[in-house]
Amino acid sequence: MGNYTPSRTPLKKQSRPHAFPCTIFAGAGTQMSSSSLICAIIYPDMARESGTVSLRQRVIEGGTYLATRRVVSMIFSFLGALFITRIVGAGNYGLFSAASGIFSFFLSVGLMGTNVYLIRSSKDAPMNLFHLAFWWLLGFGTFLATALSATLVFAGNHWFRTEGFVPVALALCANIPLTLISYVPLALLERQLDYRKTTTVEVVAQTLQYIVSIPLVWQGYGVWALVAGFWASQLALPIGFFWAARYRPRWYWNMGELRAMLEYSFSQAVSGWVYNLRNLSTSMIVLPFAGQEAVGYIALAQKFLNFVSFLKGPAGRLSIPAFARLQQDAARLTRAVSEAMQLQTLALLPFLAGFAAIAPFVLPHLLGAKWDVPTLLMVFSISGIRILLSALFAIQGSALFVIKKNWLMLKANIAYIVVFFPLTYVGMLVAPPEYRLFVFNIADLVAHFPTYWYKHYGVSRYLGRVDYRITSLWTLGGIAALLAPWLGWWLYGITLVLIGHPASVREIREVIRSILAQRARRSLLSQKSSADSERQPLKEEF
């Protein structure tokens, strides 16, 4: 087959970080309703703008395929987390999750934002650019995996001190070069917004995870069943992406082009590297001080959070291109940020609160005796509060990236790491062993507050004043609902009072009207497009 031809449509689109799963259970899914929410508020006039209908339709179509993949991923993740973790227990699951954190972080280091550079390259970018990226990622990934393996062997005897951890981490990190080169054909597909093919490959790969891992779990292979499923999926992904993109690498090397690519990629990736250092915390701090079972509880609670916060991901991704259309108008962009914050909170609140309410009655039967459900739910509640708050300020971070305030975002992430790691380490040293699990989650929550301040400061200074009034009501109501099963059911009364506030009710009605209006416009556009396509053959005949 011939090489894939890049799109002729220039797209300013943020790459999907970790478009494929880095653990045996992929992240929670999304639904197309989230893209409708964002488009309803940020793109109210998009249908009337000349030259934007085609792109808008392609974004919606791509979002539909993304939604399909995410919904399937969400279902698989939830069922897999319940089924497999019930058998392997917290210890084995924690061992695998700690190793996955190391893999995820160093994968982002190896990728270095190269996929973003490829996706955002000019419409007539030569295929040599993709060949260059392939050979760089293969070479650097091999070096990184080798150096990381040597470091893990050394650190295993001096720091981790957990039996069986180093072999599992080595098995996962050996896959880094193979995973890195997969991003080249994936970038070719994403330049075309061809999410039909990427969705197919990702769903097949995730299905293969369970086809391989579940029988091995039943046979008692423990953590190695998860490792086998991981490798099965990570082998399927590059094979699928290379086949779908019809990409065949050819030798090409140019130091000047490589330097330009790495300079751009590094500037885009460094902020994410700093924040993603948190992926190392479970293996570097929690595992040695609190044990592998504590890591298992943190990982499973995060899995459930991903499941119930499935609307957060697509809204965040769609905000980048949406805000980019408004970056020349500070007033409109500030208003869009405020409205997107409200939508994020409104989309998350019922799912987080609902799960916290029913989980105490359902999870004991689903997880079995190997898991302490009250402990799991306490971790879920603390992390859920952080998710609610982060949803607000992640939207502001997207706006800052759009207006090219990357260094401000880097400072925000540095502030998080500077607070998080020392606070977690000291807390682990002074806390009794039975409370060290909660030390990690509380430190994670507290360490995010400096990043929130940086993002608020940046938006206030460079764009305008963000409206927190309605969002604060919903956020406080969500926090009360998350804490209710833990501290007392009377907190649900506070949630009802805050959500039932007249200003809150008016805003909810306005959001519903906006969504319905957007869907009506989309329906009219679809009907018009169908009518035009039906008339076109008649014109050709005459």
C-alpha positions in Angstrom: 0.0 0.0 0.0 1.1 3.6 -0.6 1.9 6.1 2.1 -0.9 7.9 3.8 -1.6 11.4 2.4 -1.8 14.1 5.0 -5.0 16.2 5.2 -5.2 19.3 3.1 -7.2 21.0 5.8 -5.1 22.8 8.4 -6.3 21.9 11.8 -5.3 23.5 15.1 -6.2 20.6 17.3 -4.7 19.4 20.6 -3.5 15.9 20.5 -5.2 13.4 22.8 -2.6 12.6 25.5 -2.4 8.9 25.9 -4.8 8.1 23.2 -4.5 4.5 24.0 -4.5 2.8 27.5 -1.4 2.7 29.6 -2.8 0.2 32.0 -4.8 -2.9 31.7 -8.0 -0.9 32.3 -8.3 2.1 30.0 -9.5 5.4 31.3 -13.2 6.1 31.8 -15.3 7.1 28.8 -17.2 10.0 27.5 -20.4 10.7 25.7 -21.3 12.9 22.8 -23.5 15.0 25.1 -20.4 16.7 26.5 -19.5 18.0 23.0 -23.0 19.2 22.6 -22.7 21.1 25.9 -19.5 22.9 24.8 -20.7 23.6 21.3 -24.0 24.9 22.6 -22.3 27.6 24.7 -19.1 28.4 22.8 -20.2 27.9 19.2 -23.6 29.5 19.2 -23.0 31.3 15.9 -20.9 28.6 14.3 -23.6 27.6 11.9 -23.8 31.1 10.5 -20.1 31.6 10.0 -18.9 31.1 6.5 -16.4 28.4 5.9 -16.9 26.8 9.3 -19.7 24.4 8.7 -17.5 21.7 7.2 -15.0 21.8 10.1 -17.8 21.8 12.6 -19.4 18.8 11.0 -16.1 17.0 11.0 -15.5 17.8 14.7 -19.0 16.5 15.6 -18.4 13.4 13.5 -15.0 12.9 15.1 -16.6 13.5 18.5 -19.2 10.8 17.8 -16.5 8.2 17.1 -14.6 9.4 20.2 -17.7 9.0 22.2 -18.3 5.5 20.9 -14.8 4.5 21.9 -15.1 6.1 25.3 -18.4 4.6 26.1 -17.1 1.1 25.2 -13.9 1.9 27.2 -16.0 3.1 30.1 -18.1 -0.1 30.2 -15.0 -2.3 29.8 -13.1 -0.4 32.5 -15.9 -0.6 35.0 -16.7 -4.3 34.5 -13.1 -5.2 34.3 -12.2 -3.3 37.4 -14.9 -5.1 39.3 -14.3 -8.5 37.9 -10.5 -8.7 37.9 -9.8 -6.7 41.1 -12.3 -8.9 43.0 -10.1 -11.9 42.2 -6.6 -10.4 42.3 -7.2 -8.2 45.3 -5.7 -4.8 46.3 -2.1 -6.0 46.6 -1.7 -7.3 43.1 -3.7 -4.5 41.6 -1.6 -2.0 43.5 1.7 -3.6 42.3 0.5 -3.3 38.7 -0.8 0.2 39.1 2.5 1.5 40.6 4.4 0.0 37.7 1.9 1.6 35.2 2.6 5.0 36.8 6.3 4.7 35.9 5.4 3.6 32.4 3.0 6.4 31.9 5.4 9.1 33.0 8.4 8.0 31.0 6.2 7.4 28.0 5.3 11.1 28.1 9.0 11.9 28.4 9.8 9.8 25.4 7.0 11.3 23.4 8.0 14.8 24.2 5.0 16.4 22.5 6.2 15.0 19.1 2.6 13.9 18.2 1.4 17.5 18.8 4.1 18.8 16.4 3.0 16.3 13.7 -0.7 17.1 14.1 -0.2 20.8 14.0 2.3 20.8 11.1 1.4 22.6 8.0 -1.2 21.2 5.6 1.4 20.3 3.0 3.9 18.8 5.5 6.1 16.2 3.7 6.0 12.6 4.7 9.7 12.9 5.5 8.7 14.7 8.6 6.8 11.7 9.8 9.6 9.3 8.9 12.0 11.5 10.9 9.7 11.4 13.9 9.4 7.6 13.6 13.2 7.0 13.8 13.7 9.6 16.5 11.0 8.0 18.7 12.3 4.5 18.0 15.9 5.4 18.9 15.1 7.7 21.9 12.5 5.2 23.2 15.0 2.3 23.1 17.6 4.4 24.9 15.0 5.5 27.5 13.8 2.0 28.1 17.3 0.7 28.6 18.3 3.5 31.0 15.1 3.1 32.9 15.5 -0.6 33.3 19.0 -0.2 34.7 17.7 2.4 37.1 14.8 0.2 38.2 17.1 -2.7 39.0 19.3 -0.5 41.1 16.5 1.3 42.9 14.6 -1.9 43.6 17.2 -2.9 46.2 17.6 0.6 47.7 14.2 2.2 47.6 11.1 0.3 46.5 11.8 -2.7 48.8 8.6 -4.4 47.5 8.9 -8.0 46.4 7.9 -8.6 42.8 7.6 -4.9 41.8 10.8 -4.5 39.8 10.1 -7.4 37.4 6.6 -6.1 36.7 7.9 -2.6 36.1 10.6 -3.9 33.8 8.0 -5.9 31.8 5.9 -2.8 31.3 8.7 -0.3 30.5 10.1 -2.6 27.9 7.1 -1.6 25.8 8.0 2.1 25.7 9.7 2.1 22.2 6.9 0.2 20.6 4.2 2.5 22.1 6.1 5.6 21.1 6.3 4.7 17.4 2.6 4.1 17.4 2.0 7.8 17.7 3.3 8.5 14.2 0.5 6.7 12.3 -1.9 7.9 15.0 -0.9 11.5 14.2 -1.6 10.9 10.5 -5.1 9.7 11.4 -5.8 12.5 13.8 -4.8 15.1 11.2 -7.7 13.8 9.2 -10.0 13.7 12.2 -10.4 10.0 11.2 -11.6 8.8 14.5 -13.6 6.0 13.0 -10.3 4.1 12.4 -8.7 5.1 15.6 -11.8 4.1 17.5 -11.9 0.7 15.9 -8.2 0.0 16.7 -8.5 1.1 20.3 -11.7 -0.9 21.0 -10.2 -4.0 19.5 -7.0 -3.5 21.6 -9.0 -3.1 24.8 -11.1 -6.1 24.1 -7.9 -8.1 23.6 -6.7 -7.0 27.0 -9.6 -8.9 28.7 -9.5 -11.9 26.3 -5.9 -12.5 27.5 -6.0 -11.4 31.1 -9.3 -12.8 32.4 -8.5 -16.5 31.7 -5.0 -16.0 33.3 -6.6 -14.3 36.4 -8.9 -17.3 36.8 -5.9 -19.6 36.7 -4.2 -17.7 39.5 -1.5 -15.8 37.7 -2.2 -12.7 39.7 -0.3 -9.5 38.7 1.2 -11.3 35.7 -2.2 -11.8 34.2 -2.5 -8.0 34.1 0.9 -7.7 32.5 0.0 -10.2 29.8 -3.2 -8.3 29.0 -1.2 -5.1 28.9 1.2 -6.5 26.4 -1.5 -8.0 24.3 -3.2 -4.6 23.9 0.0 -2.7 23.4 1.0 -5.0 20.6 -2.5 -4.7 18.9 -2.3 -0.8 19.0 0.8 -0.2 16.8 -0.2 -3.0 14.4 -3.7 -1.5 14.1 -2.6 2.1 13.7 0.1 1.3 11.1 -2.5 -0.7 9.1 -5.2 1.9 9.4 -3.0 4.8 8.4 -1.3 2.7 5.6 2.0 4.1 6.9 5.3 2.5 6.1 8.4 4.1 7.6 11.4 4.9 5.4 14.8 6.0 6.4 15.2 9.7 6.7 17.3 11.8 9.0 17.9 15.6 9.1 19.4 17.3 12.2 18.0 20.7 11.3 14.4 19.5 11.0 14.8 17.3 14.1 16.1 20.3 16.1 13.1 22.4 15.0 10.7 19.5 15.9 12.2 19.0 19.4 12.4 22.7 20.2 8.7 23.0 19.6 7.8 19.7 21.2 9.8 20.4 24.3 8.1 23.8 24.8 4.7 22.1 24.6 5.6 19.1 26.7 7.6 20.4 29.6 4.6 21.7 31.6 2.9 18.3 31.3 6.1 16.5 32.4 6.2 18.5 35.6 2.6 17.8 36.4 2.9 14.1 35.4 5.6 13.6 38.0 2.6 12.8 40.2 2.4 9.5 38.3 5.6 8.5 40.0 4.3 9.2 43.5 2.6 5.9 44.1 5.7 3.9 43.2 8.2 6.3 44.8 6.4 7.2 48.0 3.2 5.3 48.6 4.6 1.9 47.7 7.6 2.0 50.0 5.8 3.7 53.0 2.2 2.4 52.8 2.5 -0.8 50.8 1.1 -2.2 47.6 -2.4 -2.6 49.0 -2.6 1.2 49.6 -1.6 1.8 46.0 -4.4 -0.6 45.0 -7.0 1.4 46.9 -5.8 4.6 45.3 -5.8 3.1 41.8 -9.3 1.5 42.1 -10.8 4.7 43.6 -9.3 6.6 40.7 -10.8 4.1 38.3 -14.2 4.7 39.7 -13.6 8.4 39.5 -12.7 8.1 35.9 -15.9 6.2 35.3 -18.3 8.7 36.9 -16.5 11.8 35.6 -16.6 10.6 32.0 -17.9 14.0 30.8 -14.7 15.8 32.0 -12.3 14.6 29.3 -14.1 15.6 26.1 -15.2 19.0 27.4 -11.5 19.7 28.3 -10.3 18.6 24.8 -13.0 20.5 22.9 -12.3 23.7 24.9 -8.9 24.1 23.2 -10.1 24.4 19.6 -13.3 26.2 20.8 -11.3 28.8 22.8 -8.9 29.2 19.9 -11.7 30.6 17.8 -12.3 33.4 20.4 -8.7 34.2 21.4 -8.8 37.6 19.6 -11.8 38.7 21.7 -10.9 38.7 25.4 -14.5 39.5 26.6 -16.1 36.6 24.7 -13.3 34.2 25.7 -13.7 35.2 29.4 -17.5 34.6 29.1 -16.9 31.3 27.4 -14.5 30.2 30.2 -17.1 31.1 32.8 -19.8 29.2 31.0 -17.6 26.2 30.3 -16.7 26.0 34.0 -20.4 25.9 34.8 -21.0 23.1 32.3 -18.1 21.0 33.6 -19.4 21.2 37.2 -23.0 20.6 36.2 -21.9 17.5 34.2 -19.8 16.0 37.0 -21.9 16.7 40.0 -24.8 14.2 39.6 -22.5 11.3 38.7 -20.0 11.9 41.5 -22.8 12.4 44.1 -24.8 9.5 42.8 -22.0 7.0 42.9 -21.0 8.1 46.4 -24.6 7.5 47.5 -25.2 4.0 46.1 -21.6 2.6 46.4 -21.8 1.8 50.2 -24.7 -0.6 49.4 -23.5 -2.1 46.1 -19.7 -2.3 46.2 -19.5 -4.8 49.1 -21.3 -7.4 47.0 -19.4 -6.6 43.9 -15.8 -6.5 45.2 -16.0 -9.2 47.8 -14.1 -9.7 51.0 -10.7 -8.8 49.6 -11.5 -5.1 49.7 -12.4 -2.8 52.5 -15.2 -0.7 50.9 -15.4 2.1 53.6 -11.7 2.8 53.1 -12.1 2.8 49.3 -15.0 5.2 49.6 -13.1 7.6 51.8 -10.3 7.7 49.2 -13.0 8.2 46.5 -14.6 11.2 48.4 -11.3 13.0 48.9 -10.2 12.5 45.3 -13.7 13.4 44.1 -13.4 16.8 45.8 -10.2 17.4 43.9 -11.9 16.4 40.6 -14.7 18.9 41.1 -12.2 21.7 41.8 -9.8 20.7 39.1 -12.6 20.7 36.5 -13.1 24.4 37.1 -9.5 25.4 36.8 -8.6 23.0 34.0 -10.9 25.0 31.8 -9.0 28.2 32.7 -5.8 26.3 32.0 -7.0 25.6 28.5 -7.7 29.2 27.9 -4.2 30.2 29.1 -2.7 27.6 26.7 -4.7 29.1 23.8 -3.4 32.6 24.5 0.1 31.2 24.7 0.8 31.6 28.4 2.6 28.3 28.5 5.2 29.5 31.1 2.5 30.5 33.5 1.1 27.0 33.3 4.6 25.6 33.8 4.9 27.7 37.0 1.5 26.4 38.2 2.6 22.8 37.7 6.0 23.4 39.4 4.1 24.9 42.3 2.0 21.7 42.6 5.1 19.4 42.5 7.0 21.5 45.0 4.1 21.3 47.5 2.9 17.7 46.7 6.1 15.6 47.0 7.5 17.1 50.3 4.0 17.2 51.9 3.4 13.6 50.9 6.8 12.4 52.1 6.6 14.2 55.5 3.1 13.0 56.0 4.1 9.4 55.3 6.9 9.7 57.9 4.8 11.1 60.7 1.4 9.5 60.1 0.5 6.1 61.7 0.6 3.3 59.1 -3.2 2.9 58.9 -3.6 6.6 57.9 -0.8 6.9 55.3 -3.2 6.0 52.5 -5.3 9.1 53.3 -2.1 11.3 53.7 -1.5 10.8 50.0 -5.0 11.9 48.9 -5.1 14.9 51.3 -1.6 16.0 50.1 -2.8 15.7 46.5 -5.8 17.9 47.2 -3.9 20.6 49.1 -1.1 20.7 46.6 -3.5 21.6 43.8 -4.5 24.9 45.5 -1.4 26.8 44.3 -2.1 25.7 40.7 -5.7 27.0 41.1 -4.4 30.4 42.2 -1.9 30.6 39.3 -4.7 29.8 36.7 -7.1 32.2 38.3 -4.4 34.9 38.4 -3.5 34.3 34.7 -7.1 34.5 33.4 -7.9 37.6 35.6 -4.8 39.4 34.3 -4.7 38.5 30.7 -8.4 37.9 29.9 -10.8 39.2 32.4 -12.8 38.4 35.5 -14.3 34.9 35.7 -17.8 34.5 37.1 -17.7 32.0 40.0 -21.1 32.7 41.5 -23.2 29.8 40.1 -20.2 27.5 39.9 -19.5 28.0 43.6 -23.0 27.0 44.5 -22.7 23.8 42.5 -19.2 22.9 43.6 -20.1 23.3 47.3 -23.2 21.3 46.8 -21.1 18.5 45.1 -18.6 18.5 48.0 -21.3 18.2 50.5 -22.8 15.2 48.6 -19.4 13.5 48.3 -18.9 13.8 52.1 -22.4 12.8 53.1 -21.9 9.0 53.2 -18.7 9.6 55.2 -19.7 12.3 57.6 -23.5 12.1 57.7 -26.5 12.0 55.4 -27.7 15.4 56.6 -25.1 16.9 54.2 -27.5 16.0 51.4 -29.8 18.7 52.7 -27.1 21.3 52.1 -26.7 20.0 48.6 -30.4 20.4 47.9 -30.4 23.9 49.3 -27.5 25.0 47.2 -28.7 23.4 44.0 -32.2 24.7 44.6 -31.1 28.3 45.0 -33.1 30.5 42.6 -30.0 31.7 40.7 -28.9 28.0 40.3 -32.3 27.0 39.0 -32.4 29.8 36.4 -28.9 28.9 35.2 -29.8 25.2 34.8 -32.9 26.2 32.7 -30.7 28.4 30.5 -28.2 25.6 29.9 -31.0 23.2 28.9 -32.4 25.9 26.5 -29.0 26.4 24.9 -28.5 22.6 24.4 -31.9 22.3 22.8 -31.3 25.3 20.5 -27.9 23.9 19.5 -29.5 20.5 18.6 -32.2 22.2 16.6 -29.5 24.1 14.6 -27.6 20.9 14.0 -30.8 19.2 12.8 -31.5 22.0 10.4 -27.9 21.9 9.1 -28.2 18.2 8.6 -31.4 18.5 6.7 -30.0 21.3 4.5 -26.9 19.2 3.8 -29.0 16.2 2.8 -31.2 18.3 0.5 -28.1 19.8 -1.2 -26.6 16.3 -1.8 -29.9 15.2 -3.3 -30.0 18.1 -5.7 -26.4 17.8 -6.8 -26.9 14.8 -9.2 -29.8 16.6 -10.9 -27.5 19.5 -11.7 -24.9 17.1 -13.1 -27.4 15.4 -15.4 -28.6 18.7 -16.9 
